[in-house]
Amino acid sequence: MKAPFMKMIAILFAATTLTTVAKADDKPSAPDKDFHLYLLIGQSNMAGRGKVDAESAKTNPKVLMLTKQLTWELAKDPLHFDKSAAGVGPGLAFGRSMSKANPKIKIGLVPCAVGGTSIKLWTPGAADSATKTHPYDDMLKRVQEARKAGVFKGIIWHQGESDLNSSEKYGEQLTELIARLRKDLDAADIPFVSGEIAIFKPERADVTAKFNNVLHELEGKVDKYSWVSAEKLKDGGDKLHLNAESARELGKRYAEKMLALQKK
């Protein structure tokens, strides 16, 4: 009687141990503090409309992107998937520049821009009929998935072509958006960099300059905020979207400002 009883105890102990180990193994790993995530939001010039070329396919093992399917892959253009026209935007050059500045960490790009969207569509519950998406809500879902792997370190925003004629309201709207994003990301002081709208049409120079001035005025009023210049950037022929070379230059400018904000 004693031997079978002891054998049963041993079996039960082994089963309990295996169950405990299995539960421990099933626990999701903590986010990697050396995997720095950056949120890419706005409309078409953030999503990218530059022509995809050989440079687009080059990858860096330390620069990754969150795909439409919520998986991590080596980053390459197009990063975005908002429309079939998605191409080269500033995101990849931004990621490469951030990685070059700190080779010890990995960069995770979280593309969420949607072409044609006004800032009003970057609010909870707002729907974009053209793409049948909910820009802000969809972004939050991607953010929730991304943060399982790393930690958010910054936001870059390029939007405004749809709001050029409403610049008097834009400063307040953008300030509210920044505050909302920081709350929803649980990152009260996360750096935020916006981008000027390039002046491709002389007849729109005054209204565009007025809009860009709104972006400038937020610096100093909003903590950890800055903007990048669109000076000398060129379009791809449509007087609206940046060509690939200019999109990449803009990405480098975003990285410069982001690094400066992170040092403050």
Phi and psi restraints in degrees (value plus and minus 20) as a CYANA .aco file:
   2 LYS   PHI     -88.1   -48.1
   2 LYS   PSI     -62.3   -22.3
   3 ALA   PHI     -84.0   -44.0
   3 ALA   PSI     -69.4   -29.4
   4 PRO   PHI     -80.9   -40.9
   4 PRO   PSI     -56.8   -16.8
   5 PHE   PHI     -84.7   -44.7
   5 PHE   PSI     -64.3   -24.3
   6 MET   PHI     -85.6   -45.6
   6 MET   PSI     -55.6   -15.6
   7 LYS   PHI     -84.9   -44.9
   7 LYS   PSI     -60.5   -20.5
   8 MET   PHI     -84.1   -44.1
   8 MET   PSI     -61.5   -21.5
   9 ILE   PHI     -80.4   -40.4
   9 ILE   PSI     -62.0   -22.0
  10 ALA   PHI     -83.9   -43.9
  10 ALA   PSI     -60.7   -20.7
  11 ILE   PHI     -85.1   -45.1
  11 ILE   PSI     -64.6   -24.6
  12 LEU   PHI     -82.1   -42.1
  12 LEU   PSI     -59.8   -19.8
  13 PHE   PHI     -84.7   -44.7
  13 PHE   PSI     -62.3   -22.3
  14 ALA   PHI     -84.4   -44.4
  14 ALA   PSI     -62.1   -22.1
  15 ALA   PHI     -83.4   -43.4
  15 ALA   PSI     -61.8   -21.8
  16 THR   PHI     -84.4   -44.4
  16 THR   PSI     -60.9   -20.9
  17 THR   PHI     -83.7   -43.7
  17 THR   PSI     -64.2   -24.2
  18 LEU   PHI     -83.7   -43.7
  18 LEU   PSI     -58.5   -18.5
  19 THR   PHI     -84.5   -44.5
  19 THR   PSI     -61.8   -21.8
  20 THR   PHI     -83.8   -43.8
  20 THR   PSI     -63.5   -23.5
  21 VAL   PHI     -84.0   -44.0
  21 VAL   PSI     -61.4   -21.4
  22 ALA   PHI     -81.9   -41.9
  22 ALA   PSI     -62.1   -22.1
  23 LYS   PHI     -84.0   -44.0
  23 LYS   PSI     -60.2   -20.2
  24 ALA   PHI     -84.4   -44.4
  24 ALA   PSI     -60.1   -20.1
  25 ASP   PHI     -89.3   -49.3
  25 ASP   PSI     -47.3    -7.3
  26 ASP   PHI     -96.4   -56.4
  26 ASP   PSI     -33.7     6.3
  27 LYS   PHI     -86.4   -46.4
  27 LYS   PSI     112.3   152.3
  28 PRO   PHI     -84.1   -44.1
  28 PRO   PSI     121.1   161.1
  29 SER   PHI     -90.0   -50.0
  29 SER   PSI     132.2   172.2
  30 ALA   PHI     -89.3   -49.3
  30 ALA   PSI     129.7   169.7
  31 PRO   PHI     -75.3   -35.3
  31 PRO   PSI     121.5   161.5
  32 ASP   PHI     -97.8   -57.8
  32 ASP   PSI      95.7   135.7
  33 LYS   PHI     -86.9   -46.9
  33 LYS   PSI     -35.2     4.8
  34 ASP   PHI    -118.8   -78.8
  34 ASP   PSI      -8.3    31.7
  35 PHE   PHI    -129.3   -89.3
  35 PHE   PSI      78.7   118.7
  36 HIS   PHI    -110.6   -70.6
  36 HIS   PSI     102.5   142.5
  37 LEU   PHI    -120.6   -80.6
  37 LEU   PSI     123.0   163.0
  38 TYR   PHI    -152.3  -112.3
  38 TYR   PSI     109.9   149.9
  39 LEU   PHI    -110.1   -70.1
  39 LEU   PSI     108.4   148.4
  40 LEU   PHI    -132.3   -92.3
  40 LEU   PSI      89.7   129.7
  41 ILE   PHI    -154.9  -114.9
  41 ILE   PSI     142.5   182.5
  42 GLY   PHI     117.2   157.2
  42 GLY   PSI    -165.2  -125.2
  43 GLN   PHI    -139.2   -99.2
  43 GLN   PSI    -167.7  -127.7
  44 SER   PHI     -80.2   -40.2
  44 SER   PSI     -55.2   -15.2
  45 ASN   PHI     -93.5   -53.5
  45 ASN   PSI     -36.3     3.7
  46 MET   PHI    -104.8   -64.8
  46 MET   PSI     -61.4   -21.4
  47 ALA   PHI     -83.2   -43.2
  47 ALA   PSI     -51.9   -11.9
  48 GLY   PHI      76.9   116.9
  48 GLY   PSI     106.6   146.6
  49 ARG   PHI    -150.8  -110.8
  49 ARG   PSI      -8.9    31.1
  50 GLY   PHI     -91.3   -51.3
  50 GLY   PSI     134.8   174.8
  51 LYS   PHI     -89.2   -49.2
  51 LYS   PSI     106.7   146.7
  52 VAL   PHI     -89.0   -49.0
  52 VAL   PSI     112.3   152.3
  53 ASP   PHI    -157.4  -117.4
  53 ASP   PSI    -188.5  -148.5
  54 ALA   PHI     -80.8   -40.8
  54 ALA   PSI     -55.8   -15.8
  55 GLU   PHI     -82.8   -42.8
  55 GLU   PSI     -49.4    -9.4
  56 SER   PHI     -83.6   -43.6
  56 SER   PSI     -49.7    -9.7
  57 ALA   PHI    -107.1   -67.1
  57 ALA   PSI     -30.3     9.7
  58 LYS   PHI     -90.4   -50.4
  58 LYS   PSI     115.4   155.4
  59 THR   PHI    -141.8  -101.8
  59 THR   PSI     140.9   180.9
  60 ASN   PHI    -147.6  -107.6
  60 ASN   PSI     104.5   144.5
  61 PRO   PHI     -80.0   -40.0
  61 PRO   PSI     -33.3     6.7
  62 LYS   PHI    -126.2   -86.2
  62 LYS   PSI     -11.5    28.5
  63 VAL   PHI    -144.5  -104.5
  63 VAL   PSI      90.6   130.6
  64 LEU   PHI    -135.5   -95.5
  64 LEU   PSI     144.9   184.9
  65 MET   PHI    -153.7  -113.7
  65 MET   PSI     129.0   169.0
  66 LEU   PHI    -108.7   -68.7
  66 LEU   PSI      97.5   137.5
  67 THR   PHI     -96.8   -56.8
  67 THR   PSI     154.0   194.0
  68 LYS   PHI     -79.7   -39.7
  68 LYS   PSI     -50.7   -10.7
  69 GLN   PHI    -105.4   -65.4
  69 GLN   PSI     -12.1    27.9
  70 LEU   PHI      45.7    85.7
  70 LEU   PSI      16.0    56.0
  71 THR   PHI    -137.4   -97.4
  71 THR   PSI     136.3   176.3
  72 TRP   PHI    -114.6   -74.6
  72 TRP   PSI     110.2   150.2
  73 GLU   PHI    -157.1  -117.1
  73 GLU   PSI     142.1   182.1
  74 LEU   PHI     -79.0   -39.0
  74 LEU   PSI     112.9   152.9
  75 ALA   PHI     -92.9   -52.9
  75 ALA   PSI     115.1   155.1
  76 LYS   PHI    -176.0  -136.0
  76 LYS   PSI     138.7   178.7
  77 ASP   PHI    -101.4   -61.4
  77 ASP   PSI     124.0   164.0
  78 PRO   PHI    -100.2   -60.2
  78 PRO   PSI     118.1   158.1
  79 LEU   PHI     -95.2   -55.2
  79 LEU   PSI     -56.8   -16.8
  80 HIS   PHI    -112.2   -72.2
  80 HIS   PSI     148.9   188.9
  81 PHE   PHI    -166.2  -126.2
  81 PHE   PSI       3.6    43.6
  82 ASP   PHI     -86.0   -46.0
  82 ASP   PSI     -59.2   -19.2
  83 LYS   PHI    -163.9  -123.9
  83 LYS   PSI     143.4   183.4
  84 SER   PHI     -83.8   -43.8
  84 SER   PSI     -39.0     1.0
  85 ALA   PHI    -101.2   -61.2
  85 ALA   PSI     -22.3    17.7
  86 ALA   PHI     -74.6   -34.6
  86 ALA   PSI     113.3   153.3
  87 GLY   PHI    -166.2  -126.2
  87 GLY   PSI    -152.4  -112.4
  88 VAL   PHI    -103.1   -63.1
  88 VAL   PSI     103.1   143.1
  89 GLY   PHI    -142.2  -102.2
  89 GLY   PSI    -189.1  -149.1
  90 PRO   PHI     -99.7   -59.7
  90 PRO   PSI     -33.8     6.2
  91 GLY   PHI     -79.2   -39.2
  91 GLY   PSI     -67.0   -27.0
  92 LEU   PHI     -86.6   -46.6
  92 LEU   PSI     -64.2   -24.2
  93 ALA   PHI     -83.1   -43.1
  93 ALA   PSI     -56.7   -16.7
  94 PHE   PHI     -80.7   -40.7
  94 PHE   PSI     -69.4   -29.4
  95 GLY   PHI     -80.9   -40.9
  95 GLY   PSI     -62.4   -22.4
  96 ARG   PHI     -83.4   -43.4
  96 ARG   PSI     -61.4   -21.4
  97 SER   PHI     -86.9   -46.9
  97 SER   PSI     -58.9   -18.9
  98 MET   PHI     -85.8   -45.8
  98 MET   PSI     -58.2   -18.2
  99 SER   PHI     -87.8   -47.8
  99 SER   PSI     -61.2   -21.2
 100 LYS   PHI     -82.4   -42.4
 100 LYS   PSI     -54.4   -14.4
 101 ALA   PHI     -92.8   -52.8
 101 ALA   PSI     -43.5    -3.5
 102 ASN   PHI    -165.8  -125.8
 102 ASN   PSI      60.7   100.7
 103 PRO   PHI     -84.1   -44.1
 103 PRO   PSI     -33.4     6.6
 104 LYS   PHI     -99.0   -59.0
 104 LYS   PSI     -32.7     7.3
 105 ILE   PHI    -136.0   -96.0
 105 ILE   PSI     146.6   186.6
 106 LYS   PHI    -123.1   -83.1
 106 LYS   PSI     130.1   170.1
 107 ILE   PHI    -130.9   -90.9
 107 ILE   PSI     111.8   151.8
 108 GLY   PHI    -138.2   -98.2
 108 GLY   PSI      96.5   136.5
 109 LEU   PHI    -114.0   -74.0
 109 LEU   PSI     110.3   150.3
 110 VAL   PHI    -136.5   -96.5
 110 VAL   PSI      68.8   108.8
 111 PRO   PHI     -95.9   -55.9
 111 PRO   PSI     107.8   147.8
 112 CYS   PHI    -160.6  -120.6
 112 CYS   PSI     -11.5    28.5
 113 ALA   PHI     -88.8   -48.8
 113 ALA   PSI     131.5   171.5
 114 VAL   PHI    -154.4  -114.4
 114 VAL   PSI      95.9   135.9
 115 GLY   PHI     -78.9   -38.9
 115 GLY   PSI     121.1   161.1
 116 GLY   PHI      62.8   102.8
 116 GLY   PSI     -17.4    22.6
 117 THR   PHI    -108.7   -68.7
 117 THR   PSI     115.3   155.3
 118 SER   PHI    -102.8   -62.8
 118 SER   PSI     147.6   187.6
 119 ILE   PHI     -85.6   -45.6
 119 ILE   PSI     -43.8    -3.8
 120 LYS   PHI     -84.3   -44.3
 120 LYS   PSI     -45.4    -5.4
 121 LEU   PHI    -102.1   -62.1
 121 LEU   PSI     -26.6    13.4
 122 TRP   PHI    -116.9   -76.9
 122 TRP   PSI      31.5    71.5
 123 THR   PHI    -153.3  -113.3
 123 THR   PSI     133.1   173.1
 124 PRO   PHI     -75.9   -35.9
 124 PRO   PSI     112.5   152.5
 125 GLY   PHI      66.4   106.4
 125 GLY   PSI     -34.3     5.7
 126 ALA   PHI     -91.7   -51.7
 126 ALA   PSI     117.4   157.4
 127 ALA   PHI    -134.6   -94.6
 127 ALA   PSI     121.9   161.9
 128 ASP   PHI    -122.6   -82.6
 128 ASP   PSI      90.3   130.3
 129 SER   PHI     -86.6   -46.6
 129 SER   PSI     -51.4   -11.4
 130 ALA   PHI     -84.4   -44.4
 130 ALA   PSI     -60.2   -20.2
 131 THR   PHI    -126.6   -86.6
 131 THR   PSI     -22.4    17.6
 132 LYS   PHI      34.9    74.9
 132 LYS   PSI      25.0    65.0
 133 THR   PHI    -147.3  -107.3
 133 THR   PSI     148.9   188.9
 134 HIS   PHI    -139.8   -99.8
 134 HIS   PSI      68.7   108.7
 135 PRO   PHI     -66.5   -26.5
 135 PRO   PSI     -70.8   -30.8
 136 TYR   PHI     -92.1   -52.1
 136 TYR   PSI     -66.0   -26.0
 137 ASP   PHI     -84.9   -44.9
 137 ASP   PSI     -61.4   -21.4
 138 ASP   PHI     -84.4   -44.4
 138 ASP   PSI     -58.2   -18.2
 139 MET   PHI     -79.7   -39.7
 139 MET   PSI     -64.6   -24.6
 140 LEU   PHI     -81.5   -41.5
 140 LEU   PSI     -56.8   -16.8
 141 LYS   PHI     -84.0   -44.0
 141 LYS   PSI     -60.5   -20.5
 142 ARG   PHI     -90.0   -50.0
 142 ARG   PSI     -56.7   -16.7
 143 VAL   PHI     -81.4   -41.4
 143 VAL   PSI     -64.2   -24.2
 144 GLN   PHI     -81.6   -41.6
 144 GLN   PSI     -58.0   -18.0
 145 GLU   PHI     -92.1   -52.1
 145 GLU   PSI     -63.9   -23.9
 146 ALA   PHI     -82.3   -42.3
 146 ALA   PSI     -59.7   -19.7
 147 ARG   PHI     -90.8   -50.8
 147 ARG   PSI     -27.9    12.1
 148 LYS   PHI     -89.1   -49.1
 148 LYS   PSI     -45.4    -5.4
 149 ALA   PHI    -120.1   -80.1
 149 ALA   PSI     -52.4   -12.4
 150 GLY   PHI    -168.5  -128.5
 150 GLY   PSI    -182.4  -142.4
 151 VAL   PHI    -145.5  -105.5
 151 VAL   PSI     115.5   155.5
 152 PHE   PHI     -93.8   -53.8
 152 PHE   PSI     113.4   153.4
 153 LYS   PHI    -142.4  -102.4
 153 LYS   PSI     -27.6    12.4
 154 GLY   PHI    -199.9  -159.9
 154 GLY   PSI     144.8   184.8
 155 ILE   PHI    -152.7  -112.7
 155 ILE   PSI     112.2   152.2
 156 ILE   PHI    -138.5   -98.5
 156 ILE   PSI     118.2   158.2
 157 TRP   PHI    -152.9  -112.9
 157 TRP   PSI     106.9   146.9
 158 HIS   PHI    -154.6  -114.6
 158 HIS   PSI      88.8   128.8
 159 GLN   PHI    -181.7  -141.7
 159 GLN   PSI     132.7   172.7
 160 GLY   PHI     127.4   167.4
 160 GLY   PSI     -37.6     2.4
 161 GLU   PHI     -77.3   -37.3
 161 GLU   PSI     -51.1   -11.1
 162 SER   PHI    -104.1   -64.1
 162 SER   PSI     -24.0    16.0
 163 ASP   PHI    -147.0  -107.0
 163 ASP   PSI      -4.4    35.6
 164 LEU   PHI     -78.0   -38.0
 164 LEU   PSI     -53.4   -13.4
 165 ASN   PHI    -107.7   -67.7
 165 ASN   PSI     -13.9    26.1
 166 SER   PHI    -146.1  -106.1
 166 SER   PSI      15.5    55.5
 167 SER   PHI     -84.1   -44.1
 167 SER   PSI     -45.3    -5.3
 168 GLU   PHI     -85.7   -45.7
 168 GLU   PSI     -43.0    -3.0
 169 LYS   PHI    -119.5   -79.5
 169 LYS   PSI     -37.4     2.6
 170 TYR   PHI     -85.1   -45.1
 170 TYR   PSI     -59.1   -19.1
 171 GLY   PHI     -78.9   -38.9
 171 GLY   PSI     -64.4   -24.4
 172 GLU   PHI     -87.5   -47.5
 172 GLU   PSI     -60.8   -20.8
 173 GLN   PHI     -84.1   -44.1
 173 GLN   PSI     -62.4   -22.4
 174 LEU   PHI     -89.3   -49.3
 174 LEU   PSI     -58.5   -18.5
 175 THR   PHI     -80.4   -40.4
 175 THR   PSI     -62.0   -22.0
 176 GLU   PHI     -86.2   -46.2
 176 GLU   PSI     -59.9   -19.9
 177 LEU   PHI     -82.9   -42.9
 177 LEU   PSI     -64.3   -24.3
 178 ILE   PHI     -80.9   -40.9
 178 ILE   PSI     -64.6   -24.6
 179 ALA   PHI     -82.7   -42.7
 179 ALA   PSI     -61.3   -21.3
 180 ARG   PHI     -85.8   -45.8
 180 ARG   PSI     -63.8   -23.8
 181 LEU   PHI     -81.7   -41.7
 181 LEU   PSI     -64.0   -24.0
 182 ARG   PHI     -83.8   -43.8
 182 ARG   PSI     -55.6   -15.6
 183 LYS   PHI     -89.8   -49.8
 183 LYS   PSI     -67.3   -27.3
 184 ASP   PHI     -90.4   -50.4
 184 ASP   PSI     -46.3    -6.3
 185 LEU   PHI    -109.3   -69.3
 185 LEU   PSI     -23.2    16.8
 186 ASP   PHI      34.3    74.3
 186 ASP   PSI      26.3    66.3
 187 ALA   PHI    -162.5  -122.5
 187 ALA   PSI      64.0   104.0
 188 ALA   PHI     -81.1   -41.1
 188 ALA   PSI     -47.7    -7.7
 189 ASP   PHI    -139.0   -99.0
 189 ASP   PSI       4.6    44.6
 190 ILE   PHI     -86.0   -46.0
 190 ILE   PSI     111.6   151.6
 191 PRO   PHI     -83.0   -43.0
 191 PRO   PSI     122.9   162.9
 192 PHE   PHI    -152.6  -112.6
 192 PHE   PSI     105.5   145.5
 193 VAL   PHI    -143.4  -103.4
 193 VAL   PSI     105.4   145.4
 194 SER   PHI    -124.6   -84.6
 194 SER   PSI     144.3   184.3
 195 GLY   PHI    -141.1  -101.1
 195 GLY   PSI     119.6   159.6
 196 GLU   PHI     -81.9   -41.9
 196 GLU   PSI     134.8   174.8
 197 ILE   PHI    -109.0   -69.0
 197 ILE   PSI     108.1   148.1
 198 ALA   PHI     -91.7   -51.7
 198 ALA   PSI     125.5   165.5
 199 ILE   PHI    -115.4   -75.4
 199 ILE   PSI      79.1   119.1
 200 PHE   PHI    -121.6   -81.6
 200 PHE   PSI     -39.6     0.4
 201 LYS   PHI    -136.1   -96.1
 201 LYS   PSI      95.0   135.0
 202 PRO   PHI     -73.4   -33.4
 202 PRO   PSI     -56.2   -16.2
 203 GLU   PHI     -90.0   -50.0
 203 GLU   PSI     -32.6     7.4
 204 ARG   PHI    -127.9   -87.9
 204 ARG   PSI     -11.1    28.9
 205 ALA   PHI     -80.5   -40.5
 205 ALA   PSI     -66.4   -26.4
 206 ASP   PHI     -85.4   -45.4
 206 ASP   PSI     -67.0   -27.0
 207 VAL   PHI     -87.6   -47.6
 207 VAL   PSI     -54.1   -14.1
 208 THR   PHI     -90.8   -50.8
 208 THR   PSI     -61.7   -21.7
 209 ALA   PHI     -82.2   -42.2
 209 ALA   PSI     -58.7   -18.7
 210 LYS   PHI     -83.7   -43.7
 210 LYS   PSI     -62.0   -22.0
 211 PHE   PHI     -84.1   -44.1
 211 PHE   PSI     -67.7   -27.7
 212 ASN   PHI     -81.3   -41.3
 212 ASN   PSI     -53.0   -13.0
 213 ASN   PHI     -83.4   -43.4
 213 ASN   PSI     -51.6   -11.6
 214 VAL   PHI     -82.9   -42.9
 214 VAL   PSI     -61.0   -21.0
 215 LEU   PHI     -82.6   -42.6
 215 LEU   PSI     -60.6   -20.6
 216 HIS   PHI     -84.0   -44.0
 216 HIS   PSI     -61.6   -21.6
 217 GLU   PHI     -87.4   -47.4
 217 GLU   PSI     -39.9     0.1
 218 LEU   PHI     -94.0   -54.0
 218 LEU   PSI     -41.0    -1.0
 219 GLU   PHI     -88.3   -48.3
 219 GLU   PSI     105.0   145.0
 220 GLY   PHI      79.1   119.1
 220 GLY   PSI     -47.1    -7.1
 221 LYS   PHI    -111.7   -71.7
 221 LYS   PSI     -55.9   -15.9
 222 VAL   PHI    -127.0   -87.0
 222 VAL   PSI     105.4   145.4
 223 ASP   PHI     -84.8   -44.8
 223 ASP   PSI     122.5   162.5
 224 LYS   PHI      34.7    74.7
 224 LYS   PSI      22.6    62.6
 225 TYR   PHI    -143.9  -103.9
 225 TYR   PSI     123.2   163.2
 226 SER   PHI    -173.3  -133.3
 226 SER   PSI     158.9   198.9
 227 TRP   PHI    -160.4  -120.4
 227 TRP   PSI     138.5   178.5
 228 VAL   PHI    -136.4   -96.4
 228 VAL   PSI     127.5   167.5
 229 SER   PHI     -99.0   -59.0
 229 SER   PSI     127.1   167.1
 230 ALA   PHI    -125.6   -85.6
 230 ALA   PSI      -6.5    33.5
 231 GLU   PHI     -78.6   -38.6
 231 GLU   PSI     113.1   153.1
 232 LYS   PHI      48.2    88.2
 232 LYS   PSI     -11.6    28.4
 233 LEU   PHI     -95.7   -55.7
 233 LEU   PSI     129.6   169.6
 234 LYS   PHI    -138.4   -98.4
 234 LYS   PSI     133.0   173.0
 235 ASP   PHI    -112.7   -72.7
 235 ASP   PSI     152.1   192.1
 236 GLY   PHI    -113.2   -73.2
 236 GLY   PSI      -7.0    33.0
 237 GLY   PHI      96.7   136.7
 237 GLY   PSI     -30.9     9.1
 238 ASP   PHI    -123.8   -83.8
 238 ASP   PSI     -15.2    24.8
 239 LYS   PHI      39.8    79.8
 239 LYS   PSI       7.0    47.0
 240 LEU   PHI    -161.7  -121.7
 240 LEU   PSI     -68.2   -28.2
 241 HIS   PHI    -125.2   -85.2
 241 HIS   PSI     120.7   160.7
 242 LEU   PHI     -85.4   -45.4
 242 LEU   PSI     121.9   161.9
 243 ASN   PHI     -96.1   -56.1
 243 ASN   PSI     151.3   191.3
 244 ALA   PHI     -78.8   -38.8
 244 ALA   PSI     -64.7   -24.7
 245 GLU   PHI     -81.4   -41.4
 245 GLU   PSI     -63.7   -23.7
 246 SER   PHI     -91.4   -51.4
 246 SER   PSI     -55.6   -15.6
 247 ALA   PHI     -81.0   -41.0
 247 ALA   PSI     -61.1   -21.1
 248 ARG   PHI     -88.1   -48.1
 248 ARG   PSI     -58.9   -18.9
 249 GLU   PHI     -82.7   -42.7
 249 GLU   PSI     -61.2   -21.2
 250 LEU   PHI     -81.6   -41.6
 250 LEU   PSI     -59.6   -19.6
 251 GLY   PHI     -80.6   -40.6
 251 GLY   PSI     -60.2   -20.2
 252 LYS   PHI     -84.7   -44.7
 252 LYS   PSI     -58.1   -18.1
 253 ARG   PHI     -86.0   -46.0
 253 ARG   PSI     -59.1   -19.1
 254 TYR   PHI     -79.9   -39.9
 254 TYR   PSI     -63.3   -23.3
 255 ALA   PHI     -83.4   -43.4
 255 ALA   PSI     -61.7   -21.7
 256 GLU   PHI     -78.9   -38.9
 256 GLU   PSI     -65.6   -25.6
 257 LYS   PHI     -90.5   -50.5
 257 LYS   PSI     -57.3   -17.3
 258 MET   PHI     -83.6   -43.6
 258 MET   PSI     -63.8   -23.8
 259 LEU   PHI     -84.1   -44.1
 259 LEU   PSI     -58.2   -18.2
 260 ALA   PHI     -84.8   -44.8
 260 ALA   PSI     -62.3   -22.3
 261 LEU   PHI     -85.1   -45.1
 261 LEU   PSI     -58.1   -18.1
 262 GLN   PHI     -87.9   -47.9
 262 GLN   PSI     -41.8    -1.8
 263 LYS   PHI    -103.4   -63.4
 263 LYS   PSI     -34.0     6.0
